């Protein structure tokens, strides 16, 4: 779900209300958030596709500065959308809600991007999984494909097929 808060701007800058519990309860009624994170990236940085196995997180991603291409991949076994992805380009103050059970990744499109994301569960490093961003079975259409900057962990992430095999072994 993409959410576009009202932005009030003038010559001095801009203001937007990006979280108000009683307002968001109408569109996200079953989500309680417990952790806020901030990420800063430069053009071509690709982070993801990350997920937590036993402690899945819903995320409300908000671009605070710059622009990103944000991707969510459905990892919910039995879902009619299992293995499908959705990608959206987000600019300042625009938000993308990602439910529990999805892998998440983003690509910085601007010179610099600052992203805030609110999570429904705490980060558990030992529980994190990742799927390679360029997995051919997912066939994500990233808007930039050359000169990407990845962490070592993301560069060596497993395939979607490997993730599917791990579900059979649970």
C-alpha positions in Angstrom: 0.0 0.0 0.0 1.3 3.4 -1.0 0.4 6.3 1.4 0.9 9.9 0.4 0.6 12.2 3.4 -0.5 15.8 3.0 2.6 17.9 2.5 2.5 21.6 3.5 5.3 23.5 1.7 6.4 27.1 1.2 9.6 29.0 0.5 11.0 27.8 3.8 10.6 24.1 3.2 8.0 21.5 3.9 6.1 19.7 6.7 4.1 16.5 6.7 2.6 14.4 9.4 4.0 10.9 8.6 2.7 9.0 11.7 -0.4 9.6 13.8 -1.7 6.5 15.5 -5.4 7.3 15.4 -5.3 8.2 11.7 -3.2 5.2 10.6 -5.4 2.8 12.6 -8.0 3.3 9.9 -5.8 2.0 7.1 -3.5 -0.3 9.2 -5.9 -1.6 11.9 -4.0 -4.7 12.9 -0.4 -3.3 13.1 1.4 -2.2 16.2 4.9 -0.7 15.7 7.7 -1.1 18.2 10.9 0.0 16.4 12.0 2.9 14.1 15.0 2.8 11.9 16.8 5.3 9.6 18.9 4.4 6.6 21.1 6.8 4.5 22.2 5.7 1.1 23.9 7.1 -2.0 22.9 6.6 -5.7 23.2 3.0 -6.7 23.1 1.5 -3.2 20.8 -1.5 -3.2 19.8 -2.9 0.2 17.9 -6.2 0.3 16.0 -8.3 -0.2 15.7 -8.9 3.6 13.2 -10.7 5.8 13.0 -12.2 9.2 12.1 -15.9 9.4 10.5 -16.5 12.8 9.9 -12.9 13.7 8.4 -11.3 10.5 8.1 -7.5 10.5 5.5 -5.3 8.9 7.2 -2.1 7.8 6.0 1.5 7.1 8.8 2.9 4.9 9.0 6.7 4.6 11.3 8.6 2.3 12.6 11.6 4.2 15.0 12.9 1.5 15.8 11.8 -2.1 14.2 9.0 -4.1 14.2 5.2 -3.9 12.7 2.3 -5.8 11.2 0.2 -3.0 10.4 -3.5 -3.5 8.3 -6.1 -1.6 8.3 -9.8 -2.4 5.5 -12.0 -1.1 7.0 -14.9 0.9 3.8 -16.1 2.6 3.4 -19.8 1.8 -0.1 -20.5 0.5 -0.6 -16.9 -0.6 -2.0 -16.5 -4.2 0.7 -13.9 -4.7 3.6 -16.0 -3.3 6.8 -15.2 -5.2 5.4 -12.1 -6.8 6.9 -8.7 -6.2 5.7 -5.1 -6.3 8.0 -2.1 -6.8 7.2 1.6 -6.3 9.2 4.8 -6.7 9.0 6.9 -3.6 9.9 10.6 -3.2 10.0 12.7 0.0 7.2 12.0 2.5 5.7 9.2 0.4 5.2 5.9 2.2 5.0 2.2 1.4 3.4 -0.2 3.8 4.8 -3.7 3.6 2.9 -6.4 5.6 4.5 -9.2 7.6 5.7 -12.1 5.4 7.4 -10.1 2.7 11.0 -9.6 1.8 12.0 -6.0 1.4 14.7 -4.1 -0.5 15.3 -0.7 -2.0 17.5 1.0 -4.5 18.7 4.6 -4.1 17.8 6.6 -7.2 19.0 10.1 -6.1 22.4 11.3 -5.1 21.4 10.7 -1.5 18.3 9.2 0.2 17.3 9.1 3.8 14.7 6.5 4.6 12.8 6.0 7.9 11.0 2.8 8.5 8.7 1.8 11.3 8.7 -1.9 12.2 6.1 -4.2 13.9 8.7 -6.4 15.6 12.2 -6.0 16.8 15.2 -6.7 14.6 16.7 -10.2 15.4 20.0 -10.4 13.5 20.2 -14.2 14.0 16.7 -14.5 12.4 17.4 -12.5 9.2 17.3 -14.1 5.8 17.9 -12.6 2.4 17.2 -13.4 -1.2 19.4 -12.2 -4.0 18.1 -9.0 -5.6 18.8 -10.2 -9.2 17.2 -13.7 -8.7 16.0 -14.8 -12.2 12.9 -16.5 -10.7 11.7 -13.2 -9.2 12.8 -11.2 -12.3 12.5 -7.8 -10.5 12.8 -4.9 -12.9 15.2 -2.6 -11.1 15.5 0.9 -12.7 19.3 0.8 -12.4 21.3 -2.4 -13.0 24.9 -1.2 -13.5 27.4 0.1 -10.9 25.3 -1.0 -8.0 26.7 -0.9 -4.5 25.8 -3.9 -2.3 26.9 -5.2 1.0 28.9 -8.4 1.0 25.9 -10.2 2.6 23.5 -8.9 -0.1 25.9 -9.9 -2.9 26.0 -13.4 -1.5 22.3 -13.8 -0.7 20.6 -17.0 -1.6 18.2 -17.7 -4.4 14.4 -17.6 -4.2 14.5 -21.3 -5.1 16.8 -22.0 -2.1 14.3 -20.1 0.1 11.4 -22.2 -1.2 13.5 -25.4 -0.4 14.0 -24.2 3.1 10.2 -23.9 3.6 9.9 -27.7 2.8 12.5 -28.4 5.6 10.6 -26.6 8.3 
